Structures are given as structure tokens and as C-alpha cells.
Amino acid sequence: MLGELQERIERETGRAVTQQEVLERVVEHGFESPDALVDSFRADSEGDDEFEGLSDEEIERWLSGTSASGDPIEEDDIDRILYEEEAAPDFESE
């Protein structure tokens, strides 16, 4: 069965894959059909967009763009709003 899927993926995508890659993809993503599995390899070969994650430097650069609202928030305030169903205040534009 794996061999048949491997051949079909290679035939339809033009991409050489191992039976190990096919098995890993099935286990990790749990595709509902062979067509969906083949499509996943097709998408990879079209964009070759395997995400490697961000480096620590990239994460720090991204996080440095965040800012606080300036109003301190206490855990008790969050609990009161979440669990006592207090409505958040409406802020009107001036």
C-alpha cells in the first residue's frame, strides 16, 4: 500500500518521495483520503514552503514591536471581567 501511494505521489507531483515520508505524513496529518495525501505533497512541491520557524533574533525583533496600553492590569481585574461577566468599558473616539 505504501509503495502504491509513493508511486502515485511521484507520478502526479513529479517529486521523489520515500515510503518513510509518506508514512510520516499520514501519521502526522491523518488524511481522510489518498487524494488529500497526494495534494499535500503537490502543495509542498509547488511552493516548497516548509516553515523552519523563527530564529531567536527574529522572535525578539517581532516582540519588540509590541507595546503596552499604559494601563496596569491586575489578575483580579481579569478574573472579575471573565468570571463575573463584567462588560468591558466602551471607549469613544474623541
N, C-alpha and C positions, 0 to 999 in steps of 0.2 A: 504494500500500500504506500509506504513512504517513497519507494522507488518510483511508483507511478506519479505521485504528486510532484516529486523532484523533476521528473521528465516534463510534466505538463508546465510547471513553472518556468523551466528553462526554455521550452518551446514557445510559450506565449509571451515571455518577457525578454528573452534574449540574454538573460542573466544566468550565469552558472551559480548554482547553489548546492550545498551539501545536504545530505539527509539529516544531519545534525541541526543545520539551520532551519530546515522545515519543521522538525520535531520541536525545537525550542520555540518557534513562532506559534505553533499550535498550542503548546502548553501555556505559554505566557499570555496569549490573547484569546484563546478559546473560540476560534472562528466557528460560525454556525454552518458554513458550507465550504466545499473546496473552492468555489468561485471567489468567496471572500478572502480565502487564504492566498490565492493567486493574485488577486487585486492588491493585497498588501505588499507583495513583492514587486508588483508592477509600479506601485506608487513610490517605493524606495528607489527603483532604478530610474524613474523619471526625474525625481528631484534630488536624489542622493542627499537627503536632508537629515541624516542621523544626527540627533542632537547630543552633543557631548557634555552639555552642562556648562555652567559659567565658572570661570576661574575665580579665586578669592578676590582678585583685583577688580574684576567685572562686577561681582556682587557688591563690593564696597562702593564702587562708583555709582551703582544703581541706588543703593541705600542712602548715599549721601545726598541724593536729590529729594529725599523725604523731609517733611518738616512738621513740627507740632503746631497745633492750633493756638497755642499760647495759654489756653485754659487748663489748669491742672485737673486731672480726672482721678478720682479715688475709686478703689474697688467697690466700696459701699454704694457709691453712686451708680455704678454699672449694675450691681446686683439689684438695687432698688428699681431701676428702669426696666431691667429684664424680667424680674420676678414679680414686681408689683404692678406691672403693665402701665407704668407712668408714660405718658406721651412725651416725646421729645419736644422741646420748645420750638416754636416757629420763628424763623429769623426772616425779617422783612428787609428787602433791599432799600437802601437809603438813596 
